[in-house]
């Protein structure tokens, strides 16, 4: 799946585009599925990895929490599921799965994530903005899949992702290209923004649709 930092960048980009007021709730929702140990449950997986039918049923999540779909925290969670579904079907199943299973790309894969933290924050100019947002008060609540306490604790693990050495900005990626990752981020942002704009998620902002 995409990295924690990618989820924060996607969330911040959507929050800016939609002029969100409760963006801390939204960004925390955007990392919530990774805050619990039972990833199959928190990510609403369906299908089988072995026959490449694996996917994320983000519609099932939305149906389950339909009455809370107006909550920024729930919308952020939904955004994470859409992002991971696109990663799963666009990156992992088509080509990464085979190489990761053979242990050929795993070290380079995780090294790319580390390098991408700085590259993405520099490209979007989001470091201080995301840091300030995460350090602001939030109103989040327990879901069946993950409780609010775990999400708040997980936030302390995510904050170090915002720190990077300037030297890493010049390191080459070994598995991905930077344009691939930007394309993935922007595709996710466009899909979630479109879902919100068509009323799929009830969203209250200063913007009128």
C-alpha positions in Angstrom: 0.0 0.0 0.0 1.0 3.6 -0.2 3.1 5.1 2.6 1.7 7.0 5.6 3.2 10.2 4.2 1.4 9.6 0.9 -1.9 9.3 2.8 -1.2 12.6 4.5 -0.4 14.4 1.3 -3.5 13.0 -0.4 -5.6 14.1 2.6 -4.1 17.6 2.8 -4.5 18.1 -0.9 -8.2 17.2 -0.7 -8.7 19.4 2.4 -7.1 22.3 0.5 -9.2 21.8 -2.6 -12.4 21.6 -0.6 -11.6 24.4 1.9 -12.1 22.0 4.8 -12.4 23.5 8.3 -12.0 20.2 10.3 -8.9 19.1 8.4 -7.3 17.5 11.5 -10.2 15.1 11.8 -9.9 14.4 8.1 -6.2 13.7 8.1 -6.4 11.5 11.2 -9.2 9.5 9.4 -6.8 9.2 6.5 -4.3 7.2 8.6 -6.8 5.4 10.9 -6.9 2.1 8.9 -3.2 1.6 9.6 -3.5 2.3 13.3 -4.8 -1.1 14.2 -3.2 -4.5 13.9 -6.1 -6.3 12.1 -5.4 -4.8 8.6 -7.8 -7.2 6.9 -10.6 -5.8 9.0 -9.7 -2.1 9.0 -9.2 -2.2 5.2 -12.4 -4.0 4.2 -10.5 -6.4 2.0 -12.4 -8.8 -0.2 -11.2 -11.4 -2.7 -7.9 -13.4 -2.8 -4.4 -12.2 -3.4 -3.4 -15.6 -4.9 -5.9 -15.3 -7.8 -5.4 -11.5 -8.1 -9.1 -10.9 -7.1 -8.1 -8.9 -4.0 -9.6 -5.5 -3.7 -10.8 -3.0 -1.0 -14.6 -2.7 -0.6 -14.7 1.0 0.2 -18.4 1.0 -0.8 -19.1 -1.5 2.1 -17.4 0.9 4.5 -19.5 3.8 3.2 -22.7 1.7 3.5 -21.8 0.7 7.0 -21.1 4.3 8.2 -23.6 6.0 6.0 -25.2 7.9 8.8 -21.7 9.3 9.7 -20.6 10.0 6.1 -20.8 13.8 6.8 -18.1 13.5 9.5 -14.6 14.5 8.2 -13.0 11.6 10.2 -15.1 9.1 8.3 -14.5 10.9 5.0 -10.7 10.7 5.7 -11.0 6.9 6.4 -12.9 6.5 3.1 -10.1 8.4 1.4 -7.5 6.0 2.8 -9.5 3.0 1.5 -9.8 4.5 -2.0 -6.1 5.3 -2.1 -5.1 1.8 -1.0 -7.5 0.2 -3.5 -5.9 2.2 -6.3 -2.4 1.2 -5.0 -3.5 -2.5 -4.7 -4.9 -2.7 -8.2 -2.6 -0.3 -9.9 0.8 -1.2 -8.4 0.8 -4.3 -6.2 -1.2 -6.9 -8.0 -0.1 -6.2 -11.6 3.7 -6.3 -10.9 4.9 -5.6 -7.4 3.4 -8.8 -5.8 5.6 -11.1 -7.8 8.8 -9.3 -7.1 8.1 -8.7 -3.4 7.3 -12.4 -2.9 10.7 -13.3 -4.4 12.3 -10.8 -2.0 13.9 -9.0 -5.0 12.4 -5.5 -4.4 11.4 -5.4 -0.7 14.5 -3.5 0.6 14.5 -1.1 -2.4 10.7 -0.7 -2.0 10.9 0.5 1.6 13.9 2.6 0.8 11.9 4.4 -1.9 9.2 5.2 0.6 11.8 6.8 2.9 13.2 8.9 0.0 9.8 9.8 -1.2 8.8 11.4 2.1 11.1 14.3 1.6 10.6 14.5 -2.2 6.8 14.7 -1.8 6.9 17.2 1.0 9.2 19.4 -1.0 7.2 19.0 -4.2 3.9 20.0 -2.6 5.4 22.3 0.1 3.2 20.6 2.7 5.6 19.8 5.6 4.7 22.7 8.0 1.1 22.7 7.0 0.6 19.0 7.7 2.7 19.2 10.9 0.5 22.1 12.2 -2.7 20.2 11.3 -1.7 17.0 13.1 -0.7 18.9 16.2 -4.1 20.7 16.3 -7.0 19.4 18.4 -9.3 16.8 16.8 -12.7 15.3 17.4 -12.5 11.6 16.4 -14.5 8.6 17.6 -14.3 4.9 17.9 -15.2 2.8 14.9 -15.8 -1.0 15.1 -12.5 -1.5 13.2 -10.2 0.9 15.1 -10.6 3.0 18.3 -9.8 6.6 18.6 -7.1 6.0 21.3 -5.1 3.8 18.8 -5.4 6.5 16.1 -4.1 9.2 18.5 -1.2 7.0 19.5 -0.4 6.2 15.9 -0.1 9.9 15.1 3.1 10.0 17.2 4.5 7.3 14.8 3.6 9.4 11.8 5.1 12.7 12.8 8.7 11.6 12.3 7.8 11.0 8.6 7.7 14.7 8.2 11.4 15.0 9.1 14.1 14.3 6.4 17.6 15.2 5.5 18.1 17.5 2.5 20.6 15.0 1.1 17.8 12.5 0.6 16.1 14.8 -1.9 18.9 14.0 -4.4 18.8 10.3 -4.0 17.3 8.3 -7.0 14.3 6.0 -6.7 15.0 2.4 -7.4 11.5 0.9 -7.8 9.1 3.7 -8.7 9.4 6.9 -10.7 8.4 10.2 -9.1 5.9 10.8 -11.9 4.2 7.4 -11.1 3.7 8.5 -7.5 2.4 11.9 -8.4 0.0 10.3 -10.8 -1.2 8.0 -8.1 -1.7 10.8 -5.6 -3.6 13.0 -8.1 -5.8 10.2 -9.3 -6.8 9.5 -5.7 -7.5 13.1 -5.0 -9.6 13.5 -8.2 -11.7 10.4 -7.4 -12.4 11.3 -3.8 -13.1 15.0 -4.6 -15.5 13.8 -7.4 -17.2 11.5 -4.9 -17.7 14.3 -2.5 -18.9 16.7 -5.2 -21.5 14.3 -6.5 -23.0 13.8 -3.0 -21.7 10.3 -2.5 -20.3 11.6 0.8 -22.3 14.4 2.5 -19.6 17.1 3.0 -20.0 20.5 4.6 -17.5 23.2 3.7 -17.5 26.8 2.8 -17.7 25.8 -0.8 -21.1 25.4 -2.4 -21.5 22.5 -4.8 
